[in-house]
Amino acid sequence: MPKATQLLNREKWLEEITGWGTKRMQGIADLNFTQVEIDEIYAPLIQRLISHSEHSLKVETGGVQPLLLGITGSVSVGKSTVSKIIKELATSPPINLSAQVISTDNFLFPNSQLQKDQILHRKGFPESFDHAAIIKFLSEIREGKPDSIIPIYSHETYDIEGISHSEVTDLIIIEGVNILQDPPEGEGQDQSIREFLDFSIFIDADESEIIQWYEDRFLKYCSLAEDNTDSFFSQFRSLTIKERRKIAFEIWKSVNKPNLDTHIYPSKEYADLIIKKGPDHLVSSLQVPLSWLSSLK
């Protein structure tokens, strides 16, 4: 069911937060975001989120029940960076929570499995994820179980590269393209990731901006791979910048756009908060929960 929200442009958002008693958080602007963007958008956002979720941070037994925050949106829209910023803000004064970021990319099937199933070209689509493993993991961390196993996905090799173990923290940020989607079709796939979330954020932008960000990231990976034969992107090292951009656009058109249109964009209706970005990743508007509006406090 679509969430009850209110669209605020940046000016209206700033008018709203002046009545929230927000506090500046210094020393966070080290993730390609300006201090102004931190102060005006992300600091009040996380403070509002935490203040409305305090009841979820403790269970009746007195133990820690993690607050699960989901962050989703298109490939290259900035999910990982926003997740890192929110983690930094949540673990800094005056909030001082323990927090971690986990990507659902870690639950992609290994390339060998995707090749066997002939769906390597659909990496990022619902069927390319081990959905059962994600649900098992979320069930364990919802119960506060320590040392849940997480596979490790490498964007360098474009494959699963080992395992790690999760911690028990106050806040767990789950980010990925599939956070709010319906479960993939198949036996036993009846639970969605969004059922486990306390709050969810969809990061949006015009497709023209996202394509540019995707091409820029593709070129960055290609550049980093020029002296690294282990990298998936080393196969493009003999190509010119123009040729690399052409390949990036073809990948976008044949893989990322169909996934965006068919699976990612339709999940936006389930988001509690929608952040709309403009050029340079600056936020132009926010669609916020009605309970966040000062007139309803």
WOGIJO-V858789 format. One record per pair of residues at least 24 apart in sequence whose C-alpha atoms are under 10 Angstrom apart, sorted by sequence separation. I is the first residue (numbers start at 1). J is the second residue. If there is no record, write none. Layout:
I,J / I,J
This chain:
17,41 / 20,44 / 23,47 / 79,103 / 105,129 / 106,130 / 107,131 / 144,168 / 173,197 / 22,47 / 104,129 / 105,130 / 107,132 / 108,133 / 141,166 / 143,168 / 144,169 / 172,197 / 175,200 / 177,202 / 219,244 / 14,40 / 18,44 / 21,47 / 22,48 / 104,130 / 107,133 / 108,134 / 141,167 / 142,168 / 144,170 / 173,199 / 174,200 / 175,201 / 218,244 / 219,245 / 13,40 / 14,41 / 17,44 / 20,47 / 21,48 / 104,131 / 107,134 / 141,168 / 173,200 / 175,202 / 218,245 / 13,41 / 17,45 / 20,48 / 106,134 / 141,169 / 137,166 / 215,244 / 216,245 / 218,247 / 219,248 / 10,40 / 14,44 / 104,134 / 107,137 / 142,172 / 215,245 / 218,248 / 10,41 / 13,44 / 17,48 / 70,101 / 141,172 / 214,245 / 215,246 / 217,248 / 218,249 / 66,98 / 67,99 / 69,101 / 70,102 / 71,103 / 215,247 / 216,248 / 66,99 / 70,103 / 212,245 / 215,248 / 214,248 / 215,249 / 123,158 / 214,249 / 138,174 / 212,248 / 215,251 / 211,248 / 212,249 / 214,251 / 215,252 / 211,249 / 214,252 / 46,85 / 47,86 / 42,82 / 46,86 / 50,90 / 57,97 / 45,86 / 46,87 / 110,151 / 211,252 / 43,85 / 47,89 / 109,151 / 210,252 / 211,253 / 214,256 / 42,85 / 43,86 / 46,89 / 47,90 / 107,150 / 108,151 / 110,153 / 42,86 / 45,89 / 46,90 / 51,95 / 106,150 / 107,151 / 108,152 / 109,153 / 43,88 / 44,89 / 50,95 / 106,151 / 107,152 / 108,153 / 211,256 / 43,89 / 104,150 / 105,151 / 106,152 / 107,153 / 211,257 / 38,85 / 42,89 / 43,90 / 47,94 / 50,97 / 103,150 / 104,151 / 105,152 / 106,153 / 111,158 / 112,159 / 131,178 / 33,81 / 38,86 / 47,95 / 102,150 / 104,152 / 105,153 / 106,154 / 110,158 / 111,159 / 112,160 / 135,183 / 32,81 / 33,82 / 46,95 / 75,124 / 103,152 / 104,153 / 105,154 / 110,159 / 111,160 / 129,178 / 31,81 / 102,152 / 103,153 / 105,155 / 109,159 / 110,160 / 207,257 / 31,82 / 38,89 / 108,159 / 109,160 / 110,161 / 126,177 / 132,183 / 33,85 / 108,160 / 124,176 / 125,177 / 126,178 / 131,183 / 132,184 / 31,84 / 32,85 / 106,159 / 107,160 / 124,177 / 125,178 / 131,184 / 207,260 / 31,85 / 105,159 / 106,160 / 124,178 / 130,184 / 135,189 / 139,193 / 142,196 / 30,85 / 105,160 / 106,161 / 126,181 / 129,184 / 135,190 / 138,193 / 141,196 / 142,197 / 29,85 / 106,162 / 126,182 / 127,183 / 128,184 / 132,188 / 135,191 / 28,85 / 106,163 / 126,183 / 127,184 / 131,188 / 132,189 / 135,192 / 138,195 / 139,196 / 28,86 / 106,164 / 126,184 / 127,185 / 131,189 / 132,190 / 134,192 / 135,193 / 138,196 / 29,88 / 125,184 / 126,185 / 127,186 / 132,191 / 134,193 / 138,197 / 28,88 / 131,191 / 132,192 / 135,195 / 27,88 / 28,89 / 131,192 / 135,196 / 204,265 / 27,89 / 131,193 / 202,264 / 25,88 / 26,89 / 202,265 / 25,89 / 28,92 / 102,166 / 204,268 / 27,92 / 101,166 / 156,221 / 202,267 / 203,268 / 26,92 / 100,166 / 155,221 / 156,222 / 202,268 / 213,279 / 25,92 / 26,93 / 100,167 / 201,268 / 202,269 / 210,277 / 212,279 / 213,280 / 25,93 / 99,167 / 100,168 / 156,224 / 157,225 / 200,268 / 202,270 / 203,271 / 209,277 / 210,278 / 213,281 / 24,93 / 25,94 / 98,167 / 99,168 / 100,169 / 156,225 / 201,270 / 202,271 / 209,278 / 210,279 / 23,93 / 24,94 / 68,138 / 98,168 / 99,169 / 100,170 / 101,171 / 102,172 / 103,173 / 104,174 / 105,175 / 106,176 / 200,270 / 201,271 / 202,272 / 203,273 / 204,274 / 205,275 / 206,276 / 209,279 / 23,94 / 98,169 / 99,170 / 100,171 / 101,172 / 102,173 / 103,174 / 104,175 / 105,176 / 200,271 / 201,272 / 202,273 / 203,274 / 204,275 / 205,276 / 206,277 / 208,279 / 209,280 / 210,281 / 97,169 / 98,170 / 99,171 / 100,172 / 101,173 / 102,174 / 103,175 / 104,176 / 105,177 / 156,228 / 157,229 / 199,271 / 200,272 / 201,273 / 202,274 / 203,275 / 204,276 / 205,277 / 206,278 / 209,281 / 68,141 / 97,170 / 98,171 / 99,172 / 100,173 / 101,174 / 102,175 / 103,176 / 104,177 / 105,178 / 157,230 / 158,231 / 159,232 / 194,267 / 199,272 / 200,273 / 201,274 / 202,275 / 203,276 / 204,277 / 205,278 / 206,279 / 67,141 / 68,142 / 96,170 / 97,171 / 98,172 / 99,173 / 100,174 / 101,175 / 102,176 / 103,177 / 104,178 / 156,230 / 157,231 / 158,232 / 198,272 / 199,273 / 200,274 / 201,275 / 202,276 / 203,277 / 204,278 / 205,279 / 66,141 / 67,142 / 104,179 / 156,231 / 157,232 / 158,233 / 65,141 / 66,142 / 103,179 / 155,231 / 156,232 / 157,233 / 194,270 / 205,281 / 65,142 / 66,143 / 154,231 / 155,232 / 156,233 / 157,234 / 194,271 / 64,142 / 65,143 / 66,144 / 154,232 / 155,233 / 156,234 / 205,283 / 64,143 / 65,144 / 91,170 / 204,283 / 205,284 / 63,143 / 64,144 / 65,145 / 90,170 / 91,171 / 203,283 / 63,144 / 90,171 / 182,263 / 204,285 / 177,259 / 181,263 / 204,286 / 177,260 / 180,263 / 181,264 / 203,286 / 59,143 / 87,171 / 180,264 / 181,265 / 182,266 / 202,286 / 87,172 / 178,263 / 179,264 / 180,265 / 181,266 / 182,267 / 202,287 / 87,173 / 177,263 / 178,264 / 180,266 / 181,267 / 201,287 / 86,173 / 177,264 / 180,267 / 181,268 / 201,288 / 176,264 / 177,265 / 179,267 / 180,268 / 181,269 / 83,172 / 84,173 / 178,267 / 180,269 / 181,270 / 83,173 / 177,267 / 180,270 / 83,174 / 179,270 / 180,271 / 83,175 / 179,271 / 80,173 / 82,175 / 80,174 / 79,174 / 80,175 / 79,175 / 80,176 / 79,176 / 79,177 / 68,169 / 75,176 / 76,177 / 66,168 / 67,169 / 68,170 / 69,171 / 70,172 / 71,173 / 72,174 / 73,175 / 74,176 / 75,177 / 65,168 / 66,169 / 67,170 / 68,171 / 69,172 / 70,173 / 71,174 / 72,175 / 73,176 / 74,177 / 64,168 / 65,169 / 66,170 / 67,171 / 68,172 / 69,173 / 70,174 / 71,175 / 72,176 / 73,177 / 74,178 / 64,169 / 65,170 / 66,171 / 67,172 / 68,173 / 69,174 / 70,175 / 71,176 / 72,177 / 73,178 / 64,170 / 65,171 / 66,172 / 67,173 / 68,174 / 69,175 / 70,176 / 71,177 / 72,178 / 73,179 / 64,171 / 66,173 / 71,178 / 72,179 / 73,180 / 70,178 / 71,179 / 72,180 / 70,179 / 71,180 / 72,181 / 69,179 / 70,180 / 57,169 / 58,170 / 57,170 / 56,170 / 57,171 / 50,171 / 82,203 / 79,201 / 70,193 / 79,202 / 70,194 / 79,203 / 69,194 / 77,202 / 78,203 / 79,204 / 68,194 / 70,196 / 71,197 / 77,203 / 78,204 / 69,196 / 70,197 / 77,204 / 78,205 / 68,196 / 69,197 / 70,198 / 71,199 / 72,200 / 73,201 / 74,202 / 77,205 / 67,196 / 68,197 / 69,198 / 70,199 / 71,200 / 72,201 / 73,202 / 74,203 / 77,206 / 67,197 / 68,198 / 69,199 / 70,200 / 71,201 / 72,202 / 73,203 / 74,204 / 77,207 / 121,251 / 125,255 / 67,198 / 68,199 / 69,200 / 70,201 / 71,202 / 72,203 / 73,204 / 74,205 / 124,255 / 125,256 / 66,198 / 67,199 / 68,200 / 69,201 / 70,202 / 71,203 / 72,204 / 73,205 / 77,209 / 78,210 / 122,254 / 123,255 / 124,256 / 74,207 / 76,209 / 77,210 / 121,254 / 122,255 / 123,256 / 125,258 / 126,259 / 76,210 / 77,211 / 121,255 / 122,256 / 125,259 / 75,210 / 76,211 / 78,213 / 124,259 / 125,260 / 74,210 / 75,211 / 76,212 / 77,213 / 122,258 / 123,259 / 124,260 / 74,211 / 76,213 / 77,214 / 122,259 / 125,262 / 126,263 / 75,213 / 76,214 / 125,263 / 126,264 / 75,214 / 76,215 / 124,263 / 125,264 / 74,214 / 76,216 / 76,217 / 56,198 / 76,218 / 53,198 / 53,199 / 49,198 / 49,199 / 75,252 / 76,256 / 75,256 / 74,256 / 75,257 / 74,257 / 75,259 / 74,259 / 75,260 / 74,260 / 73,260 / 74,261 / 74,263 / 75,264 / 74,264 / 73,264 / 74,265 / 72,264 / 73,265 / 72,265 / 73,267 / 72,267 / 73,268 / 72,268 / 72,271 / 78,277 / 71,271 / 77,277 / 70,271 / 73,274 / 70,272 / 71,273 / 72,274 / 73,275 / 71,274 / 78,281 / 77,281 / 45,273 / 41,275 / 52,291 / 52,292 / 41,282 / 42,283 / 41,283 / 40,283 / 41,284 / 45,288 / 49,292 / 37,281 / 41,285 / 48,292 / 37,282 / 41,286 / 37,283 / 33,280 / 45,292 / 32,280 / 33,281 / 34,282 / 32,281 / 33,282 / 2,267 / 3,268 / 4,269 / 2,268 / 3,269 / 4,270 / 5,271 / 7,273 / 10,276 / 2,269 / 3,270 / 4,271 / 5,272 / 6,273 / 7,274 / 8,275 / 9,276 / 1,269 / 2,270 / 3,271 / 4,272 / 5,273 / 6,274 / 7,275 / 1,270 / 2,271 / 3,272 / 4,273 / 5,274 / 1,271 / 2,272 / 3,273 / 13,284 / 10,282 / 13,285 / 20,292 / 10,283 / 11,284 / 12,285 / 13,286 / 20,293 / 9,283 / 10,284 / 11,285 / 12,286 / 13,287 / 19,293 / 20,294 / 9,284 / 10,285 / 13,288 / 17,292 / 19,294 / 8,284 / 9,285 / 10,286 / 16,292 / 17,293 / 18,294 / 8,285 / 9,286 / 16,293 / 17,294 / 20,297 / 7,285 / 8,286 / 9,287 / 16,294 / 7,286 / 8,287 / 15,294 / 16,295 / 6,286 / 7,287 / 8,288 / 13,293 / 5,286 / 6,287 / 7,288 / 5,287 / 6,288 / 7,289 / 4,287 / 5,288 / 6,289 / 7,290 / 4,288 / 5,289 / 6,290 / 3,288 / 4,289 / 5,290 / 6,291 / 8,293 / 3,289 / 4,290 / 5,291 / 6,292 / 3,290 / 4,291 / 5,292 / 6,293 / 5,293
